[in-house]
C-alpha cells in the first residue's frame, strides 16, 4: 500500500537554483509535448486516420529525437514523467465522468505553484538526495522537516515551489496495520459549514477560519487597487508584492487548519466504526450561484470523501455511498413517509406548511426533529441493511 508524506524542504542556494531550473524544464517539456500532441490530434482528424492519433510513446520519442544541446544538462526522467502525466491527462479528457473534465492546458510560469517529478530520489540519513547531473559542483542533500519515520520503497516523488517555499510529497510502498473491529456503524450528513453524525456535529468553518476568510477578502480588495498600469504594460509595486505575500500566507493557514480538522475527524471515524455511510453528492450541480458554491468549496465535501475513502482502505473499514437519489432529507426516519411535490423540504424550508429550513415535520406520524438529524438516521438504515 502506498502512503504519502508531505514534507518541507530547506535547500541551500545551489539546490534552490537546481530545483527552480528543474521546475522550469518540467514546464517546458509539458508545453512542448502538449503542442505536439495537439498538432498530431488535429492532423488525425483532418486526415480521418486513426493511425495518426497521438499517444505517449509517439510524443515522447519525437521530443527525445529533437532534443537540443542544453536539454542534456537535465535528467531525462523529468521529460519522460512529464509526457507520462500528459498522456494520463488526455485519457481523462475522453472520460467525461472525471470531476474536473477538460482538455489539457498549457502551463504558465506565472502560476504560484511550480514543480517537477522524479523517481531517482532517496532518503539518506534523514535528508532528501536527488540524482546529481554531470558536471555540477556543490550538489548536497536537502534537509527536510515534518516527515514521520516511514519504512518502505520510495516511489515517484513530487517536488514543488509555492510562495517561495519548497515542499515534497514522498510516496512510500509500505504495509499498514488494520484497526481493531468495533462492530459499530455510523453515518455522516455533510452540510455547508458542518458535518452531522449520531455522536454530534463537527464544525468545518470555525471562528478562526471565518476571521481568516474576512482578512483574505480585505487583502484581495487591497491587491486590486495596488496594481500600477502603464498602457498595455502592467508593473507591480512593492506594496503590491507585500500584500500578495500576506494573502498567500493566510491562504496557507486556511489550508493547514482545514486539513488538520478533516484528518482528525476521519481518523476518529475509522477508529471507532466499522461501517461508515455518506452521501454520493453531485457537488457541481449543487453550486447554483457564487454564494452557494463558495460555501460548498470551503466545506471541502470532495476532500472529506477522498480522505475517508483511502483511510477506510488502509484500515480495513467499509465505506458505503448512498445513491444520489436516496431521499435522506425527505423521508421520515420514524414511519418512512416520503415527502413529494409541494410537501418537499427545500433550502428555504416549505412554503406550504411554513416550516423552517432546519426542521423536519412528518405530516403522517407528527415527528418533529432537526432536518440534519433526520437525514443521519435515514443514512444509518443503509448500514443496517
Secondary structure by P-SEA (a helix, b strand, c coil): cbbbbbbbbbccaaaaaaaaaaaaaaaaaaaaaaaaaaaaaaaaaaaccccccccaaaaaaaaaaacccccccccaaaaaaaaaaaaaaaaaaacccccccccbbbbbccccccccccccccccccbbbcccccccccbbbbbbcccccccccccbbbbbccccbbbbbbbbbbbbbbcccccccbbbbbcccccccccbbbbcccaaaaaaaaaaaaaaaaaaaaccccccbbbbcaaaaaaaaaaaaaaaaaaaaaaaaaaaaaaaaaacccbbbbbbcccccccccaaaaaaaaaaaaaaaaaaaaaaaaacbbbbbbcccccccccccccccccccccccccccccccccccccbbbbccccccccaaaaaaaaaaaaaac
